[in-house]
Amino acid sequence: MKNRQTLTDHQAAARAALQQRGVWVPGPVYPTVDSAQSAARRVPLARQLTAYLPIGSFEAYGARCEDGGALWVRHVGDGPALEPMPQRMTVRVPTYGSGPGYSGVGIVTVSIVPTCPVCGGPRGFDAVKADPFMRDGETFVRDRWANPCGHQDRYDLVLDEARRTPPAPGGKTPEDAPARKLPALAVPCTRCGAKAGDLCTSHNGARLRLVDVHRPRTEAWHTERVRSVPAAALVLAAANRRDVTHGRQAADLLAAKGFTAEADAVETLLKIQNGHLSAKQTVTFLVERAETARGGEA
């Protein structure tokens, strides 16, 4: 019964989105944000969600909400490109001291997620306005915005949220992020959709991963590395079939297939390591050897 209700919610969301292209509309609410984000990844492909056919007609995101995880969708269809959902929302909010007369009033610039914490709908990130106010004879400027969903953000709760969901660990920026040095950035990420060269994101794109990347991206990078070295690809395929398990068997296979130089290199490594070399370790050795050679040629 619950699945049937969810299907009905998807159908209602698709109908509502079709009537107003480019406007985010609420879909089903899931028990967890992970479930909502999983559904969001299936919406553009209409995978098991036929309400969103034809493929590519809708886009979606999943966000945390009071009841778990909310799915929001919008119709893209034909027409001008739509503005993407921003990864973060930067606003100026007031902070007050605890002394008499609110001594210590000031303005703090914070970064928060662009979705409403109550329903998961888009915040008013595209309608932020400066709002001057006076306190104790001094003028301050804070930001004010209205969320399309109707839920109003309180400044004290925004401050608390900013403390709980910082944009990045260690206060680092995307430009100097440690993840920028990871070679896996050379391939796109199938988990979060990041393009080659871009950082991975989590929380449906609301937070950059500045220290690491998703595991599937690292695995994809390793796959590409091996694929670019035919000798390594040959050994890996055989190892996956359990045809070879040891480095010596890998050397014999390489020699039999005409990879004489690679076979000799593996034999040399076997001698250095007193025969302690697995087939998988041979693959790594062959890839690093080829990459070193390419680097030397450059």
Salt bridges, closest charged atoms under 4 A:
GLU59 OE2 - ARG74 NE 2.35
ASP131 OD2 - ARG142 NE 2.83
ASP131 OD2 - ARG144 NH2 2.93
ASP143 OD1 - ARG92 NH2 2.82
ASP153 OD2 - ARG123 NE 2.95
ASP156 OD2 - ARG154 NH2 2.55
ASP160 OD2 - ARG164 NE 2.96
GLU161 OE1 - ARG123 NH2 2.69
ASP212 OD1 - ARG209 NE 3.15
GLU224 OE2 - ARG227 NH1 2.90
ASP243 OD2 - ARG241 NE 2.72
GLU267 OE1 - ARG248 NH1 3.15
GLU291 OE2 - ARG225 NE 2.80
